[in-house]
Amino acid sequence: MQRVEKEIERLINEIDYDEVSKLFSMLSGGKRLRAKLILKIASEHNDAPLLAAIVELIHAASLLHDDVIDDAMTRRGVASVNATDGSKTAVMLGDILYSKGFTELVAFDKEVARTIAASVTALSKGEMMDVKMAESFNSDEALYLDMLYLKTATLIEAAAKASALLVGKDASKHALYGKNLGLSFQIIDDILDITATEEALGKPAMNDFVEGKCTLPYIYLYEELNDADKKRLIKAHGQKIDAEESAWIQTKMQEFKTVEKSFQLAQKLSNEAQTVMSDDAELVNILKSMIQRSY
């Protein structure tokens, strides 16, 4: 990962603007999941660290824009650029990172570059879908999973596929692995938003629902409730909920085991990915460690 961090540093320095360097240094690097996948799959290729750095710049840009859309004041437990320097600066920094990523991407093989570029279009579409869906209560599981794939899983899918293309490995198998990893990863995040503490999350628990997002545990809960309770759940959607309402939702989720049902889907997706990558112990272990974040 040191080579990736050096490439990221080089790309940021090439932008040649102290303000960008300062703001970027304030961002939390996160898990670098996409970079780690690229290095694992294409470890023998000299350009793998550069591809990983490009993908991480693109991911950082998407998060900067996401924070503006969500009016998020924190990101990974630290103040967001949106909070410290305002929405305009956060959007412009995101644009610079996107542009720099694409500038470097054109030097790669056409199919590798197309794979990453197409995923950025998809994640932007997914972000728009997410915003639109938050306007009202969504009880459509298929629609939610489609949005989740576009917004979250596509860049992970593209990272796995592009790195496989880079070294002549089976691109379709690696794409499926990346897609399922991305989907199951986000479903676990959705679960943790409900089950984890505010200290662990770096934000209030059940914050997704307050922001208008209907994640799988809420969708599954809606399917089980009677008409009166459905109306109560819809009324609470997108609102600041008090301790009593929060406790009611939690109790109903426990009654109908909607968190467990969500976890079962994440586990199913993970198992499918483990099956196609059964000959690669390290990739399988990434899936296992991701699933274990839940309980």
PyMOL commands that set and color helices and strands:
alter all, ss='L'
color gray80, all
select helices_A, chain A and resi 2-15+18-25+33-41+48-70+81-85+87-105+110-133+141-167+171-195+198-201+207-210+216-224+227-236+243-256+258-276+281-291
alter helices_A, ss='H'
color red, helices_A
select strands_A, chain A and resi 74-75+78-79
alter strands_A, ss='S'
color yellow, strands_A
deselect
rebuild
show_as cartoon
